Amino acid sequence: MLKIGNLTLPDFPLILAPMEDISDPPFRVLCKDYGVDLMFTEFVSSEGLIRDAVKSAQKLDIFDHERPIGVQVFGHDVYSMLKAVEKIEAVHPEIIDINYGCPVKKVVAKGAGAGILRDLDKMQKMTAEIVKHTHLPVTVKTRLGWDEKSIVINEVAERLQDVGIKALSIHGRTRKQMYSGRADWHKIAEVKNNPKIHIPVFANGDIKTLQDAKRIRDEFGLDGAMIGRAAIGNPWIFKQIKHYFKTGETLKTPGVSERVAVAKKHLQLAIKWKGERLGILETRPHYSNYFKGISNFKPFRIRLVTEDNLNELYRIFDEIIDYYVSQ
């Protein structure tokens, strides 16, 4: 078993990465259904939380069936981060995760996210203050460094461990790379193999297949796999990986009936969370992903992403079943 503070997880946990506009409660339920071990919320702005911005506050909506779950927070100001931590504690997550990895320009420009990789002293001091300010285990998600000339991840790991973080998730790219090129798992493994490091080290970036997850575990010796983009429209990847680890066999990709059931459940959960109008709108981007690879699906996809009437959406789902399954 693996420990993050007082939280016990299975050996080599599979983790859902925090993804903006993806890792919300409806999607997290589906990932939980398919066996994910630990999830994180979308990243939450500390400034938004302390100003009671509606969008930020909604990101603290977590539910007992999702547990264990961590709330990920980002910000550049220590005072704001500490006040945000107090609000996060009120919803009782298992973990508080600090985002030191977001490469988006508007975040980085303020010295938050991956921007703090250019000021390791500030990173260490802010982390230390957060650790002292909360009873919850604090973890960090970050990148290898600002660019290829400043790969600082080993120093970052040692500094953050010294001030009390309980686990470290590393996206194997620099900020400059954004999401281009290949994630460098070797550099993540260097952190794990550093004899000074005793906290869990999780790999993130380009873990797309069952074989990728196995390499992360067996070849690179890391403590877990944090999966992001590969889970979009594909929450069953967690079940597939676990089955592959256990048996060496590859489960078939779900057929149309199961995909329809998942898409319909996603829609229903989104409506329950945000109401019918927003639920319908916010589920639309997921349909293309759920039905990726299905031949001749374009006419159905166009109807799904343009239909506003809930009963008509249900009729479209029935038509999909009739077309692909009942023939």
Helices and strands as residue ranges (DSSP letters): E 2-4, E 7-9, E 14-16, H 25-33, E 38-40, E 44-45, H 46-50, H 54-58, G 64-66, E 69-74, H 78-89, E 95-100, H 105-108, G 113-118, H 120-133, E 138-143, H 153-162, E 167-171, H 185-193, E 201-204, H 210-214, I 215-219, E 224-227, G 229-231, H 237-247, H 256-274, H 276-290, H 298-304, H 310-324
